[in-house]
Each structure stands twice: as structure tokens, then as C-alpha cells.
Amino acid sequence: MFMSLFQIAISQNQTPEPEPESTKVLQLHYQDQHVVMDNGILQLTLSNPEGFVTGIRYNGIENVLATGKEYDRGYWDLVWNFPGKKTKKTKGTLDRIEATKMEVKTQNEDLIELSFSRTWNTSSSTAVPVNIDKRFVMLRNSSGFYSYAIFERLQGWPAVELDNIRLAIKLNKDKFHYMAISDDRQRYMPLPDDRIPPRGQPLAYPEAVKLLDPIEPEFKGEVDDKYEYSMESKDIKVHGWISTNDSVGFWQITPSNEFRSSGPLKQFLGSHVGPTNLAIFHSTHYVGAELIMNFKQGEAWKKVFGPVFIYLNSFPKGVDPLLLWHEAKNQTKIEEEKWPYKFIASDDFPASDQRGSVSGRLLVRDRFISSVDIPANGSYVGLAAPGDVGSWQRECKGYQFWSKAEENGYFSINNVRSGRYNLYAFAPGFIGDYHNDTIFDISPGSKINLGDLVYEPPRDGSTLWEIGVPDRTAAEFYIPDPNPSFVNHLYLNHSDKYRQYGLWERYSELYPSEDMVYNADVDDHSKQWFFMQVTRKQANGGYNGTTWQIRFQLDDKMKNLTGNFKLRIALATSNVAELQVRVNDLSANPPLFTTEQIGRDNTIARHGIHGLYWLYNVNVPDSSLRLGNNTIYLTQPLATSPFQGLMYDYIRLECPDSINYITRS
């Protein structure tokens, strides 16, 4: 890394003398049906009054955007519906958010901020009942521009549902071929033409396409699917594309995720074949209908989405253009240090002195593990709207603020908007969620120190056996190699091998007639526990439910135990599935426990490793167990699709609390 940065520095010293900053004047030009922001580094063209991004001129490239229709190059959009109007064949109405008014909010020698707004007509029965104000900001001597949007509903307006809110930018496919979304997830990408028959063959769903005859033969036989490139919100800081021939990078930088839905683990799309660059602020992906924003009749609401920074960078010839990724990461750190931005014109975006902070230390108390409280190293601690335990996963109308605790459990949540919040947390290595139901009323300048907070995860007795690692994912379990006919080369020999297409079909191949049997006393979950419990495909094209077995022994030391054992089952995802639990009697009806049908995460089809987190605590009467061999049956009976099923996070069987604490300090 040092040598790479050193090479960059040397090469930059060899470039021609830059134009003096004093001569780079920030200008605003009006053209026929367009307005142009120009700071001498780049030129941004926007349609007037619609507010579509129609052109970005940079570093000698006349327009880095796609060559299609002007309204299809860079735009804000949303998917919405009136309650009860949605059919099974549609996801709602796509609205490209065409503004009707352009207004200059700020114009001086240092910055220009433009507003493109539209106001809902109260007599309309076909438009989304939300006022929307799209903003674009350009600074002097800045190699990029900022964008954000203000959504507002007034009291008395009709009910509505919002499914998806995003900023989409489509780049020139003849130039931008290399995509980077993280240090270990970057590659040359196929062209959009490769996805269209006969060059591409759609697979089990339209997003997944096998490339049969791509323009570049290196991609032949691969599977392309945009969901293979999804990311968790906490990790979406910078992603984008590189034009290697021009040594130009195009990046979206998100210095804060406070405005995204559902906390740090919510998964969103980012960059994918197009070349497309997305800033998704709200979506139902990896959660389902539970995350639709439902506004009741008369419900008022306002939220600011963004700002995000669209950043362009370049290197002179002779420098490896792929190093533009590292320079973009450096710029990301700069943007994070500047957050919250001071230059935003809207009063709805508070500056740092109008925000507050909450700090403290989180400890975990589990006397069956340690005789002293354990610092919650690596835990995520956050503020979200008041609710129940874990409600932050489904909260999408307000703002959320999260911080990762350091080694000793200390955390600091800074730059919190004024408002009323509960404190939430989850700690790696422990099941469940921490929830402090105190209402924290944050006001400008407030600094709240909570001192030591103690989370006591669910625990009734010592561990008899456990399967997995409580980390809210199924990543630690056995993930098979993909079918060689359906691979993405990026994920061969990669830690994220679960992102390969078609892994749900590998279960039927590995277990063609009998389901998985796991011996909790001797088996290794990373080798013997398949990472998702899915349906089994039948020869006639149908599907069957599956029943997994956990076998274990109780020895003589357990014969005097009385009362309930406790079975803890943490699920990492569920998609139109049901989990039934039986003990030593597969025919028991009703089962000892059932979740009934839960979840519409669609994680299996979208190559995820988790969706919503579910925790169930099942009482297992001592009378249902016996000395010697025992079997717990886990049945998922619903079977109309290959994508129905569960992923487990962690399973533990606890003895009744008549055994002394087993501690290790």
C-alpha cells in the first residue's frame, strides 16, 4: 500500500502545472431547458425544471454518463402505491420524480445549491402524496457534486405506501468496465448487452443471467446477477467504476448512513452491470413487505435522504488506474470528517452544533461464561425510534445512528439529530438484542453519558451443546462449491462464497433422498451443517419440505435434572417458511413448537447470508428427553418454491438451572 501511494505521489508530481485555484471560477449557466454548474474541474448539466442529471463533463470526457434518453442517465426515483391497489404482478408505481420548479438556493463564489421541486396537488388521485425537493450542490475546487432530497407529507394527506427510494446514475458502457465496491470485491464486468438473449440466458429469475456469448469472451459461462454485489449498510461508504483507458474513476461516497432504513445490517444494492451506480436510501430487499413505509390517512412526515457525494478522480497516464480505488477511499475519510456538512442550505439538515451525542460502555453479563461482566467489544450500539426489542430492524421512517464499541465496550454516538430515541445494541458472540426503553430526548448540543450499561442475554442454564456462532449470519456453516456451470469468478476462493448462484440446488444434490443428520456431540458445524434449510427438488419438478435431525446423548449425570431444558434457536433469515420443533417423536402433532409461517426476506434467491434476525426460546420438558440417545427434529414443511427456507444463526440446548454456574474468567 505504501509503494502504491508513493507511486501516485511521484506520478502526480510529473503532471503539468495545475491551473491556479484563483482562476477556477464557480459558474452557473442557463441553457435551453438545462442549467449547468461548472467549477472548472467538472461540469454538471441538469434538465430544467425536471432535475435529471443529463451530463457530467470531466477530465476531457465530454459526458461520462450513458448515451440514452436524458431522463434515463441520472435521476432520483421511488416506487409507491396506494394501499390495497397493488396486484401480485406489480411492485407498485415507478416514479422518476420529475420536478416542476427550479430554484437557486445559494450562489456565491464558494458554492452553488440548486433545488428541483414539485408539490403534490391535493386534487390528484394518481400522483404520490409527497412533496419532493431534490437538491444538487457544487463547491469551488471540488472534484464532484453533492445530492440530497427532502420528502414531506402534510397532515390530512391520503394514505400511501413507499417501497423504494434511490438515486440512480448510469455511466457510459463504452468507458467504464471495472467495478469496485470493496477491497476484495472488484473486477472487470460484463456489458449490459451480454445479458440480452441470445448472448445471455435468463435463469430462475430475471436478474440472474448466464452469459452464453458475451462480447468479451473472458466472461463466457459466468452468471451475472446484481444481487451478487449487495452490501450491508455499515459497509456502503464508497463504490463505483473506473474507466481504465481514461484513468478516470466515478464514485458514490456516503459519509453517514443515518438516513438509510433499518440499521447497520440492512442490505442494499450498490453498483452493478450497466454500468450502474446506485444510492439506495430505502428498499424492502432482504426484508420484504414488513419494510414498506406505510403512511396512514392524515399522517405527516418529513425526512432528508442524503447528502451523498458523487466524486470523480483521475490519474495521469502511466499510473495504474485501478489505484483510483485507494484514492477514492482516502476521499471518503475526508468526507466522513466533514460530516455533517456545514454548507447545506436547507434548515432540515442540521449542522453539528444543532446535534447531540450519547456515550457510555456496554457490558455483557453471562455467569455461565464469566464470573465478571464482559466488555461488549465489537458490538453495535444505536439510537432509533422508540419501540420494542429489535424493532430497529423494521424501522424506516426516521433516522438511526449507530456506533461500534471498542475493545473495552466504550461507545460514542455522535452527530445525532434532535428527536426522541431508544437505545439498541447487539453483541457478537451473544444471542438476542439489548434494548434500553428509556426515551432519550436529544436536543441541540446535548451530551448524554450513560455510564455502564449491562446486557444480560437470554440464558437459563449451562450449555449442553451448541451449533454455530451467534453473529446473526449463517456464514460459519458449510457452504458448498457452486455448480461449475453457474459461477461468478469473483467468488471462487472467496470468503463470500455464498454469493454464488444456485446454491439452493446443491442441497438436493448432496441429500437426494434423506435429509441432513447432525451429531451435536461430535460433528463440526462448518463441515456438516448445510448453511440453509431449503426445499428438496423432486424429479417431477415439485418440491418437498425437509426435516433435519440433531442427535445428542444425555449421560447419567443428567438423570436427576428436573424441569425444562431450554432450546435457543436464532434464525438469520426466513422466506415464506415455518419451523416446527419436535423432540424424540417425529409424528408428534401438534409439534412441541412452531413459528408458523414467517418472513419474506428472499435472502436465498438473492445470494445473501442473512435477512431479518429471529430469536425463539423453546421449553423442552425433561420428560421428553431420555438417558442415552436423543433427537431433535427441525421441520420446514412449506414447499412450493426452491427459495423457501431458513438460515440458522445459532442453536443451543441449555440444562435446567439446577447445575452450578460454569464460569471461566
Rosetta blueprint (number, residue, H / E / L):
1 M L
2 F H
3 M H
4 S H
5 L H
6 F H
7 Q H
8 I H
9 A H
10 I H
11 S H
12 Q H
13 N H
14 Q L
15 T L
16 P L
17 E L
18 P L
19 E L
20 P L
21 E H
22 S H
23 T H
24 K L
25 V L
26 L L
27 Q E
28 L E
29 H E
30 Y E
31 Q E
32 D L
33 Q L
34 H E
35 V E
36 V E
37 M E
38 D E
39 N L
40 G L
41 I L
42 L E
43 Q E
44 L E
45 T E
46 L E
47 S E
48 N L
49 P L
50 E L
51 G L
52 F L
53 V E
54 T E
55 G E
56 I E
57 R E
58 Y E
59 N L
60 G L
61 I E
62 E L
63 N L
64 V L
65 L E
66 A L
67 T L
68 G L
69 K L
70 E H
71 Y H
72 D H
73 R L
74 G E
75 Y E
76 W E
77 D E
78 L E
79 V E
80 W E
81 N E
82 F L
83 P L
84 G L
85 K L
86 K L
87 T L
88 K L
89 K L
90 T L
91 K L
92 G L
93 T E
94 L E
95 D E
96 R L
97 I L
98 E L
99 A L
100 T L
101 K E
102 M E
103 E E
104 V E
105 K E
106 T E
107 Q E
108 N L
109 E L
110 D L
111 L E
112 I E
113 E E
114 L E
115 S E
116 F E
117 S E
118 R E
119 T L
120 W L
121 N L
122 T L
123 S L
124 S L
125 S L
126 T L
127 A L
128 V L
129 P L
130 V L
131 N E
132 I E
133 D E
134 K E
135 R E
136 F E
137 V E
138 M E
139 L E
140 R L
141 N L
142 S L
143 S L
144 G E
145 F E
146 Y E
147 S E
148 Y E
149 A E
150 I E
151 F E
152 E E
153 R E
154 L L
155 Q L
156 G L
157 W L
158 P L
159 A L
160 V E
161 E E
162 L E
163 D E
164 N E
165 I E
166 R E
167 L E
168 A E
169 I E
170 K E
171 L E
172 N L
173 K L
174 D L
175 K L
176 F L
177 H L
178 Y E
179 M E
180 A E
181 I E
182 S E
183 D L
184 D L
185 R E
186 Q E
187 R E
188 Y E
189 M L
190 P L
191 L L
192 P H
193 D H
194 D H
195 R H
196 I L
197 P L
198 P L
199 R L
200 G E
201 Q E
202 P E
203 L L
204 A L
205 Y L
206 P L
207 E L
208 A L
209 V E
210 K E
211 L E
212 L L
213 D L
214 P L
215 I L
216 E L
217 P H
218 E H
219 F H
220 K L
221 G L
222 E E
223 V E
224 D E
225 D L
226 K H
227 Y H
228 E H
229 Y H
230 S L
231 M E
232 E E
233 S H
234 K H
235 D H
236 I L
237 K L
238 V E
239 H E
240 G E
241 W E
242 I E
243 S E
244 T L
245 N L
246 D L
247 S L
248 V E
249 G E
250 F E
251 W E
252 Q E
253 I E
254 T L
255 P L
256 S L
257 N L
258 E L
259 F L
260 R L
261 S L
262 S L
263 G L
264 P L
265 L L
266 K L
267 Q E
268 F E
269 L L
270 G L
271 S E
272 H E
273 V L
274 G L
275 P L
276 T E
277 N E
278 L E
279 A E
280 I E
281 F E
282 H E
283 S L
284 T L
285 H L
286 Y L
287 V L
288 G L
289 A H
290 E H
291 L H
292 I L
293 M E
294 N E
295 F E
296 K L
297 Q L
298 G L
299 E L
300 A L
301 W E
302 K E
303 K E
304 V E
305 F E
306 G E
307 P E
308 V E
309 F E
310 I E
311 Y E
312 L E
313 N E
314 S E
315 F L
316 P L
317 K L
318 G L
319 V L
320 D L
321 P H
322 L H
323 L H
324 L H
325 W H
326 H H
327 E H
328 A H
329 K H
330 N H
331 Q H
332 T H
333 K H
334 I H
335 E H
336 E H
337 E H
338 K H
339 W L
340 P L
341 Y L
342 K L
343 F L
344 I L
345 A L
346 S L
347 D L
348 D L
349 F L
350 P L
351 A L
352 S H
353 D H
354 Q H
355 R L
356 G E
357 S E
358 V E
359 S E
360 G E
361 R E
362 L E
363 L E
364 V E
365 R L
366 D L
367 R L
368 F L
369 I L
370 S L
371 S L
372 V L
373 D L
374 I E
375 P E
376 A L
377 N L
378 G L
379 S L
380 Y E
381 V E
382 G E
383 L E
384 A E
385 A L
386 P L
387 G L
388 D L
389 V L
390 G L
391 S H
392 W H
393 Q H
394 R H
395 E L
396 C L
397 K L
398 G L
399 Y L
400 Q L
401 F E
402 W E
403 S E
404 K E
405 A L
406 E L
407 E L
408 N L
409 G L
410 Y E
411 F E
412 S E
413 I E
414 N E
415 N E
416 V E
417 R L
418 S L
419 G E
420 R E
421 Y E
422 N E
423 L E
424 Y E
425 A E
426 F E
427 A L
428 P L
429 G L
430 F L
431 I L
432 G L
433 D L
434 Y E
435 H E
436 N E
437 D E
438 T E
439 I E
440 F E
441 D E
442 I E
443 S L
444 P L
445 G L
446 S L
447 K E
448 I E
449 N E
450 L E
451 G E
452 D E
453 L E
454 V E
455 Y E
456 E L
457 P L
458 P L
459 R L
460 D L
461 G L
462 S L
463 T E
464 L E
465 W E
466 E E
467 I E
468 G E
469 V L
470 P L
471 D L
472 R L
473 T L
474 A L
475 A L
476 E L
477 F L
478 Y E
479 I L
480 P L
481 D L
482 P L
483 N L
484 P L
485 S L
486 F L
487 V E
488 N L
489 H H
490 L H
491 Y H
492 L L
493 N L
494 H L
495 S L
496 D L
497 K H
498 Y H
499 R H
500 Q L
501 Y L
502 G L
503 L H
504 W H
505 E H
506 R H
507 Y H
508 S H
509 E H
510 L H
511 Y L
512 P L
513 S L
514 E L
515 D L
516 M L
517 V E
518 Y E
519 N E
520 A L
521 D L
522 V L
523 D L
524 D L
525 H H
526 S H
527 K H
528 Q H
529 W L
530 F E
531 F L
532 M L
533 Q E
534 V E
535 T L
536 R E
537 K E
538 Q L
539 A L
540 N L
541 G L
542 G L
543 Y E
544 N E
545 G L
546 T E
547 T E
548 W E
549 Q E
550 I E
551 R E
552 F E
553 Q E
554 L E
555 D L
556 D H
557 K H
558 M H
559 K L
560 N L
561 L L
562 T L
563 G L
564 N E
565 F E
566 K E
567 L E
568 R E
569 I E
570 A E
571 L E
572 A E
573 T E
574 S E
575 N E
576 V E
577 A E
578 E L
579 L L
580 Q E
581 V E
582 R E
583 V E
584 N L
585 D L
586 L L
587 S L
588 A L
589 N L
590 P L
591 P L
592 L L
593 F E
594 T E
595 T L
596 E L
597 Q L
598 I E
599 G E
600 R E
601 D L
602 N L
603 T L
604 I L
605 A L
606 R L
607 H L
608 G L
609 I L
610 H L
611 G L
612 L L
613 Y L
614 W E
615 L E
616 Y E
617 N E
618 V E
619 N E
620 V E
621 P E
622 D H
623 S H
624 S H
625 L L
626 R L
627 L L
628 G E
629 N E
630 N E
631 T E
632 I E
633 Y E
634 L E
635 T E
636 Q E
637 P L
638 L L
639 A L
640 T L
641 S L
642 P L
643 F L
644 Q L
645 G E
646 L E
647 M E
648 Y E
649 D E
650 Y E
651 I E
652 R E
653 L E
654 E E
655 C L
656 P L
657 D L
658 S L
659 I L
660 N L
661 Y L
662 I L
663 T L
664 R L
665 S L
